[in-house]
Amino acid sequence: MQPLDNLNQPREPADDYAAWLARSPTPFQAVATCVQQLRAAGFAERAYGGSLAAEPGERIYVAHPDGKSLIALVLGSRSPCDTGYALVGAHTDSPDLRLRLNPLGEAAGTVQLHTQFHGGLIRRSWLDRPLALAGAAYHVVRGKDGRPRFHELTGLPLVTRSLVHVDAPIAVIPDVAIHLDRDKNDKGAVNPQTMLNAVLATGDGSIDEALAMLAARAGVDFAELDGFDLHLVPAVAPQRVGLDRSLVTGARHDDLAMVWCALQALCESVDRDPNPVRTRVAAFFDAEETGSLTSSGAASSFLRDVLVRVARRHPATPASADPEQAFAHTFCISADMAHAWHPNFQDLHDKKHAPRINQGPVIKANASDRYATTGETGAAFVGLCEAAGVHVQDFVIKQDLTCGTTIGPIAAAHLAAKVVDVGCPMWAMHSAAETCGAKDLEAMVRVMGVFFVGG
């Protein structure tokens, strides 16, 4: 460990990641931030509902119409029917608190925001924490007569979406004092219906006043909204911690850390080899934390549609070829964070499968197919790490515990492709303040870079 002599340290990849993470409080902003970086790297937008024909070497991205999922590609010179795809997948959503349809209420002299939870969040980690507001707001387009306008082809009302990010501590979910609940340290249950509602302001009868202040902050008149997807998010910026600055704390490492690594690797691969033989793909999905069964989740047809259409229109694809042939040659890295060996809970790990923070990427395997890793795909990832000069670790859940799952098994089932499940080790997964390793982020980018470039 190198001591931290002063705060004037040179900027490292982990600092770039922390700044990127701060700009990505919800899947909407995460996709928008990815798009900014892709455009800077020469990627051009293609509409999901338009043509996906592209030339070898061309860089394109396809955002799902809901704004929460994204696929970026660098077209290879050979048809994907011959080479398959070099695919990295991750997810944009994280366990968090989202506003109910009728979120405003008053209680005990306060204005409250009533929440509902997304995914398996650690409930107590959201208490007594300054919270910001982010997400998307929707308005029906209306004519001068005040009536909704309709799309001439679909016959549906026109709806606009605008992103919202009130990047300020505007709310808090207060815990109850130990004096009023003497058993809280022993029991500690948090009822999400009654105990995860946030205080937005104080004062009786002040909902209208609170809405006016919120509108001034957000630039959106919330009283006039026709719909919203709004999240409460921790208002504390991600930061480097530790005497050696070797750790990064913040919300949403699971799984935006892997989104960032894949995005970095894809953009850097263009600099290293702008004209690949094999088509490179980075796919970022919403709703992994709730089962992926949405129009833009990994279990949807979004990825398969894009890959089939790209293969079909690739200039090197023979007219006699079937675009689905590409899946037989495709390899997918399913990148989702892994559980690091915890110094205060060491007995929760199998000691032979206990990854350590800042000791390299983790291969995750599960005999019940909660992960998609096989002996063959795990060996391939070991080879990638060796080529990148990166140490690799293993994770298998203790057999008296149950692990989560990833988009890996979904990709394997939908594409019939070879898939390996990997991730960077972290502590406190699904907390409002997770911790990962600075060196692991850099190592994962190197390994994904080798995968995209091919050695």
C-alpha positions as CSV (number, residue, x, y, z in Angstrom):
1,M,0.0,0.0,0.0
2,Q,1.3,3.4,-1.0
3,P,0.5,6.1,1.6
4,L,-1.5,9.1,0.6
5,D,0.9,12.0,1.2
6,N,-1.3,14.7,-0.2
7,L,-4.5,15.2,-2.0
8,N,-2.9,16.4,-5.2
9,Q,-2.9,13.0,-6.9
10,P,-2.7,12.5,-10.6
11,R,-6.0,11.8,-12.3
12,E,-6.7,8.1,-12.8
13,P,-9.3,6.0,-14.7
14,A,-11.2,5.6,-11.4
15,D,-11.6,9.4,-11.2
16,D,-13.1,9.5,-14.6
17,Y,-15.4,6.7,-13.7
18,A,-16.6,8.5,-10.5
19,A,-17.3,11.7,-12.5
20,W,-19.2,9.6,-15.2
21,L,-21.2,7.9,-12.5
22,A,-22.2,11.2,-10.9
23,R,-23.8,12.2,-14.2
24,S,-25.7,8.9,-14.5
25,P,-28.2,8.9,-11.6
26,T,-30.8,6.8,-13.5
27,P,-30.9,4.6,-16.6
28,F,-32.2,7.6,-18.6
29,Q,-29.1,9.7,-17.7
30,A,-26.8,6.7,-18.0
31,V,-27.9,6.1,-21.6
32,A,-27.6,9.9,-22.3
33,T,-24.1,10.0,-20.8
34,C,-23.1,6.9,-22.9
35,V,-24.4,8.6,-26.0
36,Q,-22.3,11.7,-25.4
37,Q,-19.2,9.6,-25.1
38,L,-20.1,7.5,-28.2
39,R,-20.6,10.6,-30.3
40,A,-17.3,12.0,-29.2
41,A,-15.7,8.8,-30.4
42,G,-17.3,9.1,-33.8
43,F,-20.4,6.9,-33.4
44,A,-23.6,7.9,-35.2
45,E,-27.2,7.4,-34.1
46,R,-29.4,4.9,-35.9
47,A,-33.1,4.8,-35.0
48,Y,-34.4,1.4,-33.8
49,G,-37.3,1.8,-36.2
50,G,-35.1,2.8,-39.1
51,S,-32.5,1.1,-41.3
52,L,-29.5,-0.5,-39.6
53,A,-27.5,-1.0,-42.8
54,A,-23.9,0.0,-42.2
55,E,-20.5,-0.2,-43.9
56,P,-17.4,-2.0,-42.5
57,G,-15.6,0.2,-40.0
58,E,-18.7,2.3,-39.4
59,R,-19.6,3.1,-35.7
60,I,-23.3,3.2,-34.8
61,Y,-25.5,3.1,-31.8
62,V,-29.1,2.3,-31.4
63,A,-31.0,3.6,-28.4
64,H,-34.3,1.9,-27.4
65,P,-37.2,4.3,-27.7
66,D,-37.8,4.2,-24.0
67,G,-34.4,5.8,-23.4
68,K,-33.1,3.3,-20.9
69,S,-31.3,0.7,-23.1
70,L,-28.6,1.1,-25.7
71,I,-26.6,-1.0,-28.2
72,A,-23.3,0.3,-29.8
73,L,-21.5,-1.4,-32.6
74,V,-18.3,-1.1,-34.6
75,L,-18.9,-2.9,-37.9
76,G,-16.4,-5.5,-38.9
77,S,-15.1,-6.1,-42.4
78,R,-16.4,-9.7,-42.5
79,S,-20.0,-10.7,-42.2
80,P,-21.2,-11.5,-38.7
81,C,-22.5,-14.7,-40.2
82,D,-18.9,-15.8,-40.6
83,T,-17.3,-14.3,-37.5
84,G,-20.2,-13.9,-35.0
85,Y,-20.2,-10.9,-32.7
86,A,-17.7,-9.9,-29.9
87,L,-20.4,-8.9,-27.4
88,V,-20.2,-7.3,-24.0
89,G,-23.5,-6.9,-22.0
90,A,-24.2,-5.0,-18.8
91,H,-27.3,-3.3,-17.3
92,T,-28.2,0.3,-16.6
93,D,-30.6,-0.1,-13.7
94,S,-29.8,-0.4,-10.0
95,P,-32.0,-1.1,-7.0
96,D,-33.4,2.3,-5.9
97,L,-36.5,4.2,-4.8
98,R,-39.0,5.5,-7.3
99,L,-42.0,7.7,-6.9
100,R,-45.4,6.2,-6.8
101,L,-48.0,7.4,-9.3
102,N,-49.5,9.8,-6.6
103,P,-46.4,10.5,-4.6
104,L,-47.2,13.7,-2.7
105,G,-48.7,13.6,0.8
106,E,-48.7,15.4,4.1
107,A,-47.9,14.0,7.6
108,A,-46.8,15.4,10.9
109,G,-46.2,18.8,9.6
110,T,-44.2,17.7,6.6
111,V,-44.6,17.3,2.8
112,Q,-43.7,13.7,1.8
113,L,-42.8,11.9,-1.4
114,H,-44.2,8.3,-1.3
115,T,-41.9,5.8,-2.9
116,Q,-41.9,2.3,-4.3
117,F,-38.7,0.2,-4.5
118,H,-37.0,-1.2,-7.6
119,G,-35.1,-4.5,-7.1
120,G,-33.6,-5.9,-4.0
121,L,-32.2,-2.8,-2.4
122,I,-30.8,-2.7,1.2
123,R,-33.6,-0.7,2.7
124,R,-31.8,0.6,5.8
125,S,-29.0,2.1,3.6
126,W,-31.5,4.7,2.3
127,L,-32.3,6.1,5.8
128,D,-30.9,9.4,7.0
129,R,-29.2,10.1,3.6
130,P,-29.5,13.3,1.6
131,L,-31.5,12.4,-1.6
132,A,-31.7,14.0,-5.0
133,L,-34.4,13.5,-7.7
134,A,-33.8,12.3,-11.3
135,G,-35.4,10.5,-14.1
136,A,-37.8,11.5,-16.9
137,A,-40.9,13.6,-17.3
138,Y,-43.6,13.2,-20.0
139,H,-46.1,15.6,-21.6
140,V,-48.8,15.0,-24.1
141,V,-48.4,17.3,-27.1
142,R,-51.5,19.5,-27.4
143,G,-52.6,21.8,-30.1
144,K,-53.7,25.4,-29.7
145,D,-57.2,24.2,-28.9
146,G,-55.8,22.2,-26.0
147,R,-56.6,18.8,-27.5
148,P,-54.0,16.1,-27.8
149,R,-52.2,15.7,-31.2
150,F,-51.9,12.3,-32.7
151,H,-49.2,10.6,-34.7
152,E,-50.4,10.3,-38.3
153,L,-49.1,6.7,-38.7
154,T,-49.6,5.0,-35.4
155,G,-52.7,6.9,-34.4
156,L,-51.4,7.4,-30.8
157,P,-51.2,10.6,-28.9
158,L,-47.8,12.4,-29.3
159,V,-45.8,12.3,-26.0
160,T,-42.5,14.1,-25.3
161,R,-39.9,13.0,-22.8
162,S,-37.5,15.3,-21.0
163,L,-34.8,14.3,-18.6
164,V,-34.9,15.6,-15.0
165,H,-32.0,15.8,-12.6
166,V,-32.4,17.9,-9.5
167,D,-28.8,17.5,-8.4
168,A,-29.3,18.8,-4.9
169,P,-30.2,17.3,-1.5
170,I,-33.9,18.0,-1.6
171,A,-35.2,15.1,0.5
172,V,-34.4,12.7,3.4
173,I,-35.9,9.6,4.8
174,P,-35.5,10.0,8.6
175,D,-35.0,7.0,10.8
176,V,-36.6,6.7,14.2
177,A,-34.6,7.4,17.4
178,I,-33.3,4.5,19.4
179,H,-35.1,5.9,22.4
180,L,-38.5,5.3,20.7
181,D,-37.6,1.8,19.3
182,R,-35.3,0.1,21.7
183,D,-35.2,-3.1,19.6
184,K,-34.2,-1.5,16.3
185,N,-30.6,-2.7,16.6
186,D,-31.7,-6.3,17.2
187,K,-34.6,-6.5,14.7
188,G,-34.0,-3.6,12.3
189,A,-36.8,-4.4,9.8
190,V,-37.7,-1.6,7.5
191,N,-41.3,-1.6,6.2
192,P,-41.1,-0.2,2.7
193,Q,-44.8,1.0,2.7
194,T,-44.4,3.2,5.8
195,M,-40.7,3.7,6.5
196,L,-39.3,4.6,3.1
197,N,-41.2,7.8,2.4
198,A,-39.1,10.9,2.1
199,V,-39.5,14.3,3.6
200,L,-39.5,17.0,0.9
201,A,-40.4,20.0,3.0
202,T,-41.9,21.1,6.4
203,G,-45.0,23.0,7.2
204,D,-48.8,22.2,7.1
205,G,-50.6,22.8,3.9
206,S,-47.5,23.4,1.9
207,I,-47.8,21.0,-1.0
208,D,-48.4,23.7,-3.5
209,E,-45.5,25.7,-2.2
210,A,-43.2,22.6,-2.3
211,L,-44.3,21.9,-5.9
212,A,-43.4,25.5,-6.9
213,M,-40.0,25.2,-5.3
214,L,-39.4,21.9,-6.9
215,A,-40.4,23.2,-10.3
216,A,-38.0,26.1,-10.0
217,R,-35.2,23.6,-9.2
218,A,-36.0,21.1,-11.9
219,G,-37.2,23.4,-14.7
220,V,-40.4,21.2,-14.9
221,D,-43.9,22.1,-13.7
222,F,-44.7,18.9,-11.9
223,A,-48.3,19.9,-11.5
224,E,-48.7,19.8,-15.3
225,L,-47.0,16.5,-15.9
226,D,-48.9,13.8,-17.8
227,G,-46.5,11.1,-16.7
228,F,-43.2,10.5,-15.0
229,D,-40.5,8.0,-14.2
230,L,-38.8,9.7,-11.3
231,H,-36.2,8.2,-8.9
232,L,-34.9,9.3,-5.5
233,V,-31.1,9.0,-5.7
234,P,-28.3,9.6,-3.1
235,A,-27.1,13.2,-3.3
236,V,-23.6,12.3,-2.3
237,A,-21.1,12.2,-5.2
238,P,-19.0,9.1,-5.7
239,Q,-15.5,9.5,-4.3
240,R,-12.2,7.8,-3.8
241,V,-11.5,6.6,-0.3
242,G,-8.8,4.9,1.7
243,L,-5.3,6.1,2.6
244,D,-4.1,4.8,-0.7
245,R,-7.3,6.0,-2.6
246,S,-7.8,2.4,-3.7
247,L,-11.6,2.3,-3.2
248,V,-14.5,4.0,-4.9
249,T,-17.7,4.5,-2.9
250,G,-21.0,5.5,-4.4
251,A,-24.4,4.4,-5.5
252,R,-25.0,2.2,-8.6
253,H,-21.6,0.5,-9.1
254,D,-23.9,-2.5,-9.7
255,D,-24.0,-2.3,-12.6
256,L,-22.9,1.0,-14.0
257,A,-19.3,0.2,-13.3
258,M,-19.5,-2.5,-15.9
259,V,-21.3,-0.2,-18.3
260,W,-18.5,2.3,-18.0
261,C,-15.8,-0.4,-18.4
262,A,-17.4,-1.8,-21.6
263,L,-18.0,1.7,-23.0
264,Q,-14.3,2.7,-22.3
265,A,-13.1,-0.5,-23.9
266,L,-15.2,-0.1,-27.0
267,C,-14.2,3.5,-27.6
268,E,-10.5,2.7,-27.0
269,S,-10.7,-0.3,-29.3
270,V,-11.6,2.2,-32.2
271,D,-8.3,4.0,-31.5
272,R,-6.3,0.8,-31.4
273,D,-8.0,-0.9,-34.4
274,P,-10.6,1.2,-36.3
275,N,-11.2,-1.4,-39.0
276,P,-11.9,-4.7,-37.2
277,V,-12.6,-8.0,-38.9
278,R,-15.3,-9.0,-36.3
279,T,-18.2,-6.7,-35.4
280,R,-17.9,-5.4,-31.8
281,V,-21.0,-4.8,-29.7
282,A,-21.7,-3.3,-26.3
283,A,-25.3,-3.8,-25.1
284,F,-26.7,-2.0,-22.0
285,F,-30.1,-3.1,-20.8
286,D,-32.6,-1.8,-18.3
287,A,-34.6,-3.8,-15.7
288,E,-32.0,-6.6,-14.9
289,E,-32.7,-6.1,-11.2
290,T,-36.4,-7.0,-11.7
291,G,-36.1,-9.9,-14.1
292,S,-35.5,-8.2,-17.5
293,L,-39.1,-8.7,-18.7
294,T,-39.6,-5.3,-20.3
295,S,-39.6,-4.0,-23.8
296,S,-35.9,-2.9,-23.4
297,G,-34.7,-5.6,-21.0
298,A,-32.3,-8.4,-21.8
299,A,-35.2,-10.8,-22.1
300,S,-36.8,-8.6,-24.8
301,S,-36.1,-9.0,-28.5
302,F,-34.2,-5.7,-28.6
303,L,-30.7,-7.2,-28.9
304,R,-31.6,-10.1,-31.1
305,D,-33.5,-7.7,-33.5
306,V,-30.5,-5.4,-33.8
307,L,-28.0,-8.2,-34.3
308,V,-30.1,-10.0,-36.9
309,R,-30.8,-6.8,-38.9
310,V,-27.1,-5.7,-38.8
311,A,-26.1,-9.2,-40.1
312,R,-28.7,-9.2,-42.8
313,R,-27.7,-5.8,-44.2
314,H,-23.9,-6.2,-43.8
315,P,-22.3,-5.8,-47.3
316,A,-20.3,-9.0,-46.8
317,T,-23.3,-11.2,-46.0
318,P,-24.2,-13.4,-49.0
319,A,-27.8,-13.3,-50.1
320,S,-28.1,-17.0,-49.4
321,A,-27.0,-16.6,-45.7
322,D,-29.3,-16.6,-42.7
323,P,-28.4,-13.8,-40.3
324,E,-29.0,-16.1,-37.3
325,Q,-25.9,-18.0,-38.4
326,A,-24.0,-15.2,-36.5
327,F,-25.0,-16.5,-33.2
328,A,-23.2,-19.8,-33.6
329,H,-19.9,-17.9,-33.7
330,T,-20.8,-15.2,-31.1
331,F,-19.1,-14.9,-27.7
332,C,-20.7,-12.8,-25.0
333,I,-19.1,-11.4,-21.9
334,S,-21.9,-10.8,-19.4
335,A,-20.5,-8.2,-17.1
336,D,-22.2,-7.7,-13.7
337,M,-20.5,-6.9,-10.4
338,A,-19.3,-9.7,-8.1
339,H,-19.3,-10.1,-4.3
340,A,-15.9,-9.4,-2.7
341,W,-14.6,-11.2,0.3
342,H,-15.8,-9.0,3.2
343,P,-13.4,-8.5,6.1
344,N,-16.3,-8.3,8.7
345,F,-18.3,-11.2,7.3
346,Q,-15.6,-13.7,6.1
347,D,-17.6,-16.8,6.9
348,L,-20.2,-15.8,4.2
349,H,-17.7,-16.9,1.5
350,D,-16.3,-20.2,0.4
351,K,-12.6,-19.4,1.2
352,K,-11.5,-21.0,-2.2
353,H,-13.8,-18.7,-4.1
354,A,-13.5,-15.5,-2.2
355,P,-12.5,-12.6,-4.5
356,R,-10.5,-9.7,-3.1
357,I,-10.9,-6.1,-4.1
358,N,-8.2,-4.8,-6.4
359,Q,-7.0,-8.3,-7.2
360,G,-8.6,-8.5,-10.7
361,P,-11.8,-9.5,-12.5
362,V,-13.9,-12.3,-11.2
363,I,-15.3,-15.3,-13.1
364,K,-18.7,-16.3,-11.7
365,A,-20.0,-19.9,-12.0
366,N,-23.1,-21.6,-10.7
367,A,-24.1,-25.2,-11.2
368,S,-27.8,-24.2,-11.1
369,D,-27.2,-21.9,-14.1
370,R,-27.8,-18.7,-12.3
371,Y,-24.7,-17.6,-14.2
372,A,-24.0,-18.7,-17.8
373,T,-20.3,-19.5,-17.4
374,T,-19.2,-23.0,-18.6
375,G,-15.8,-24.6,-18.4
376,E,-15.1,-23.5,-22.0
377,T,-16.2,-19.9,-21.6
378,G,-14.4,-19.5,-18.3
379,A,-11.2,-20.8,-19.9
380,A,-11.6,-18.3,-22.7
381,F,-11.8,-15.5,-20.2
382,V,-8.7,-16.7,-18.4
383,G,-6.9,-16.5,-21.7
384,L,-8.2,-12.9,-22.2
385,C,-6.9,-11.9,-18.8
386,E,-3.6,-13.5,-19.4
387,A,-3.2,-11.6,-22.7
388,A,-4.1,-8.4,-20.9
389,G,-1.6,-9.1,-18.1
390,V,-4.4,-9.1,-15.5
391,H,-4.9,-11.5,-12.5
392,V,-8.2,-13.3,-12.6
393,Q,-10.3,-14.6,-9.6
394,D,-13.2,-17.0,-9.1
395,F,-16.5,-16.8,-7.3
396,V,-18.8,-19.7,-6.4
397,I,-21.5,-19.0,-3.8
398,K,-21.4,-21.0,-0.6
399,Q,-23.7,-23.9,-1.1
400,D,-25.8,-23.0,1.9
401,L,-26.6,-19.6,0.3
402,T,-28.4,-18.6,-2.8
403,C,-26.8,-16.3,-5.4
404,G,-28.5,-13.7,-7.7
405,T,-28.4,-14.0,-11.5
406,T,-27.5,-11.8,-14.4
407,I,-28.3,-11.2,-18.1
408,G,-25.8,-14.0,-18.9
409,P,-28.3,-16.9,-18.9
410,I,-30.8,-14.7,-20.8
411,A,-28.3,-14.0,-23.5
412,A,-27.2,-17.6,-23.7
413,A,-30.9,-18.7,-24.1
414,H,-32.0,-16.0,-26.6
415,L,-28.9,-16.2,-28.8
416,A,-27.7,-19.7,-28.2
417,A,-24.2,-18.1,-27.9
418,K,-21.3,-18.9,-25.7
419,V,-21.4,-16.7,-22.6
420,V,-19.2,-16.1,-19.6
421,D,-20.3,-14.3,-16.5
422,V,-17.7,-11.9,-14.9
423,G,-17.5,-8.8,-12.8
424,C,-15.4,-6.6,-10.6
425,P,-15.5,-7.5,-6.9
426,M,-17.4,-5.1,-4.6
427,W,-18.9,-4.7,-1.1
428,A,-22.4,-3.9,0.0
429,M,-24.1,-4.8,-3.4
430,H,-27.5,-3.1,-3.6
431,S,-26.7,-0.6,-0.9
432,A,-27.2,3.1,-1.4
433,A,-23.5,3.4,-1.0
434,E,-21.5,0.5,-2.5
435,T,-17.7,0.1,-2.6
436,C,-15.5,-1.2,-5.4
437,G,-11.8,-1.2,-6.2
438,A,-10.1,1.5,-8.4
439,K,-7.5,-1.0,-9.8
440,D,-10.2,-3.5,-10.8
441,L,-12.0,-1.0,-13.0
442,E,-8.8,-0.4,-15.0
443,A,-8.1,-4.1,-15.2
444,M,-11.5,-4.9,-16.5
445,V,-11.2,-2.2,-19.2
446,R,-7.9,-3.8,-20.3
447,V,-9.4,-7.3,-20.5
448,M,-12.5,-6.1,-22.5
449,G,-10.1,-4.2,-24.8
450,V,-8.2,-7.4,-25.6
451,F,-11.6,-9.1,-26.2
452,F,-12.7,-6.4,-28.7
453,V,-9.4,-6.1,-30.5
454,G,-8.6,-9.8,-30.5
455,G,-5.3,-10.0,-28.7
